[in-house]
Amino acid sequence: MSVIKAILVVAIVAAALWALRHRENVGLRAGGRLLLFAVGALAIVSVAVPDITQKAADAVGVQRGTDLVLYGLIITFVFTSAGLYFRQRDLEYRFATLTRALAIHQAVEPADLTGSIPELPDSTA
């Protein structure tokens, strides 16, 4: 194995471990972990044996294996961007709803604006 292949394999493994490290709070489910493992394994195999991507490209009618990898990355980028956009839009909506509810909860009644001190309930009862 050449030096660059070893560096790439170590980088892929490090990226996968970093993605899984201390991510309990993020909510990466088992399916996501399996997908991450599968993509990492596919990346390691394609680095170690580059002819596999060429054979896959030939099977689907693409001229070069690197083009096939690029097309896959483009599709992944589009889906990731769309998912992040819709998640951000949902978070903005939730934040606006929470802000409105908090504003209504903390609203000052018009009688309180006159400066008069409201009477306290009688505690002698």
Residue pairs with C-beta under 8 A, 6 or more apart in sequence:
1 9
1 48
5 47
5 48
8 47
9 44
9 47
9 48
12 40
12 43
12 44
12 47
13 40
13 44
15 40
16 36
16 37
16 40
19 28
19 36
20 28
20 33
20 36
28 36
45 52
46 52
46 53
46 65
46 69
50 65
51 65
52 65
53 65
53 66
53 68
53 69
54 64
54 65
55 65
56 65
56 68
57 63
57 64
57 65
57 67
57 68
60 68
62 68
62 71
111 118
112 118
